Amino acid sequence: MTTIYYYSATGNSYAVARDIARKIDGAQLSSLVPLASGTTAAGDGVVGIVFPVYDWSIPPVVRDSLEGLNVSRAEYIFAVATCNFLPGCALDRINQMLAAKGKALNAGFVVKMPGTYLPMYGANTPGLQARKLRAKDKKTGRIARIVSERRDRRSEGSPLLFDRLLGPKMEKCMEIFPEKDRDFTLESSCTGCGICARVCPFGNIEMIGKEPQWLHHCQQCFACAHLCPQQSIQIGDKTKDRKRYQNPAVPLKEIIAMASESRDAHTGGEMQP
C-alpha cells in the first residue's frame, strides 16, 4: 500500500502528490495538517511526504505533522519538496526528523513549481508557469516509477551550499508566523464572500458579519490573499499590484475541500458562516 501525505495551500503540492498517486496502483492521498494535532500510525508499505519549501526549510505544520507520524512500519519512505527556485535544507531536515525515528528517506525529490511567496514577488509569468508545469508532469512520472519499484535514490538537494545552510538559520523566523497576519490588510473592494475563510487550512480567519478577521495562528500560506476573487487582501504595502496564483489543475472547490479537511483538525469542525 502507498499513502502520500501532503500539505498544500494554493494547490501546487497537492497537484504533485495527486499526479504521483495517479501513477501508482492503489495509492491514497491524505492531508498532513490534521496529523499536527496528535499521533497517527502510517501503514506498512510506502509512505510519501509532499510539501512546499518555506524559508529554505520545511513549514512548521509539516514539522509538527511528521513528529506525530509513526512510520515504524513503513518499508519505503520518499519525500518531495516543491519550490519556486531552490529547496534549501528541506529534504535534509526531513531526513534528520526520520533519523530520530530510526528511519531514513529512501528517496527525496525536488519539483520546481510556480512561486507563491506574495510578500516578495507576484505570480510567475504565464510562460514560466507553463514551462514549470510541463516539467512537473515529466518529473512526477519519473518519481512514480522510482517509487513503484522501491528504488533507493540519493535525495536531491540544492547545488548551492549557502542555500542549504540558510535553512537552519531561517527556521527561527518561522517562530513568529502566527502573529504575522497582523500585516494583512483588507481593501474596500472586499465583498464579504468568505472564500478567504474557506481556503484557510488552519481556521485562522473568522467572518464577522461580512468582514474577515485574522485570529493570529497564521502559517503564512497566503491562500487567503492568492484566492480572494477581488484581490482585496494585501500583505504589507507592496502586494497591491502583484499577480495572484492558483494552480490551474486544482479547482477552487478542491482547494476548499482540502482546507476543510485540514481545518477541522484545528477547529473541531466548527466553521463560521
N, C-alpha and C positions, 0 to 999 in steps of 0.2 A: 504494500500500500504506500502511496505517496501523498503526503499532506504538505501543502505550500502555504505558509503563513505570510501575510503581507500587511504592510502599513502604507496607506495612500491617502492623499487629500484631494488633489486635482485630477487624479486618475492615472498618472504615469506608472507608478509601481504596481498598481492593480492591473493595468494593461499588460505589463511584463509578466506578472505572476499568472494571469489568465492565459496568455499566449503559451507559456511553458506548460501549464496544466492541460491545455487542449491537445498538446502533442504527446502526452504521457497517458497511457491507458489507465483509467480508474483514478487519476489524480484528483484530489479535493482541495478547494481553497478555503482558507479560514483567516479572519482578521486577527492580527496580532494584538490590537488595542485592548480587547477585553481581558487578555492574559495579564495585563499590568496590575490588575486588582486582586490577583491570587495566584494559586499554583495549579498548573494544568499538566497532565501527563501526555506527552506525544506518544503516538503508537510506535510499533516496530516498523521496520521498513525505511522508507526515505522521508526525510524532513527537510523542507526548504524554507528559507527566510529571505523575503524580498522587501526592500526598504529604500527610501531616499537618503542621500547624504545630507547631513546638517552640520554646518560649521566644521567641515573637514572630518567629521566623525559620525557616530550613529545618533539618531534622535533620542531624547530621554525616554520616550514611550517605548522605543524598541529595546533600549537597555533594560527598562523595568519589566517588559514582557519576557525578554529572554531570561531574566533572573527567575521568573516564575514558571518557566517552561522546563519540565522534566524530560530530558532527552536520553535517559539512561538506556532505553530500549531501542533507540534509533540505530539502524545499521549503516546508514549513509546520510551525511548532512551536507547540504550545499547552501550557499548564500549568494544573493545578487544585490549589489549596490547600484542604484540609479543616480545619475548626477548630470549636471549641465556640462561640466568640463573635467574636473579632477576628483577622484574619490577619497583623497586624504588618507586617513588611517582607518577608515570604516571597517574594512574586512579584517585588518589586524585586530581591531577592537572586538569583533565578533569571535575571532579565534581565541583571544585572551579570555573572554567570558566562557567559552566552551571548555577551555583548558581547566578552568576552575571546577567544571563538572566532570572532568575526566574524559572529555571528548575533544574532537578537533574537526575542522572543516575538511571534508573530502575534496571539495572544490569550491572556489569562490570566483565570482564573475563581476565585471563592471559593464553596465549598459548606459551609454550616454543618451539622455532624453532632453526634450526642451526644458529650458530653465524656468524656475518658478519663484526665485527669490526677489520678490517685488520691491522690497526696500532698496535694493541695489540696482536692479535693472528691470526693464519690461520684457514682455514675451519675445522669444527669438523671432527672427523674420520668418515669414511663411516658407521661404525656400529652405532655410536652415532646419526648420521644424520637419519639413518633408524629408530631407536627407537623413536626419536622425531617426525618424520613424521607419524609413526603409531599412536602415542599418539595424534597427531594433528587431525587425522581422527576421532578418538573417541570423542575428545573434541568438534570439530566443530559440530558433530551430536548432542551432548548434548546441546550446545549453541543454535542451530537451534530450538530444541524442546522447550526450555525455552522461546525463543523469540517468536516463533509461538503462544505459549499460553499466551504471555504477562505476564509472571510471574515476580513479583518483587523479587529481589535477592540481598543480600548484596554483594557489589563489592569485588572481590578477591584482594589480595594485598601481599606485601612482608611479610614473617613471621619475618623479622628482622627489628627492629625499626631503626637502624642506616642506613639501606638501604633506608627507606622512608625519612629519614632526609637529606640524601645526595643530593636528587634531587634539592631542592631549592638552595643549595649552588652551585651545578654544573651547574645550568642554566646560571650563569654568564659566564661560559666557552663557551657557545654556541654563545655568542655575537661576538666572533672572527671567527666563522665558515667561513664567506665569504672570508677571507684572507688566510685561512689555505691551500688553494690549492697551495700556494707558496711552500709547502713541497712536491708537486708532481714532480717527475722527469720521463723522458722518455728515455728508453734504445734504442740502435741501432737496436734491433730486431723489432721495430715498422715497419709495412708495409704500414701505411697510409690508412688503410681500412675504417676509420671513424666510426667504431662501438662505440667508446667511446663517440663521439658527439651525436650519435643517441640514446644512452641509458641514457644520462643525462636528468633528468626530468626538469632541471632548465635552459637549454640553456647556461650552463656555459662553454661549450667547442666549440671553433671555429676552423675549419680546415683551416690552412694557407698553401696552397699547399697540401702536404700530411702529415703535422705535426699538431697535436692538440695543441691549445693554451688555457690555462685556464683563465677565464675572471674575477675572483675574486668576484663572488657571489655564491660560493660553499655552499652546505648544508651538506657536509660530509656524503653522502650516499654511496660513494665508488663504485657505479655501474661501473664507467669507469675502475677502477682497477680490479674489480672482473670479468668483462665480456670481457676484452681485450683478443682476441684469442691467442696472443703471450705472454701474461703476461709481457708486456713491460712497464707498468705504475707502478712505485714504489712510496711509501709514506714514506719519510724519508729514513733511511739507514737500516731498519730491515725487510722489507717486501719481499725482493727478492725471498727467498725460501719458503715463506708461501703459502699454497694452497689456491686457489680462490674458490668462491662458487656461484652457480646459483641454484635457486630452481628447482629440477628436473621435477616438474609438470608444469612449466611455460616456454615454448619455448622462444628462443631469440626474435622471431618475435612478440610475445605478449608483451615482455618487451619493445621492440622498439615502439610498438603501444601505450602502456601505457605512455611511456616517451613523445611521440609526442603529445598526448592529454594534458599532463601537461605542456610541454614546450611552446606550442602555447599561453598559457595564459601569459607567461613571455616575449615572443619574437614577439608577434603579428603574429605568424605563419611563420616567416622567418626562414629558415634553410640553413646553409652553405652546399654546395655540398661536 
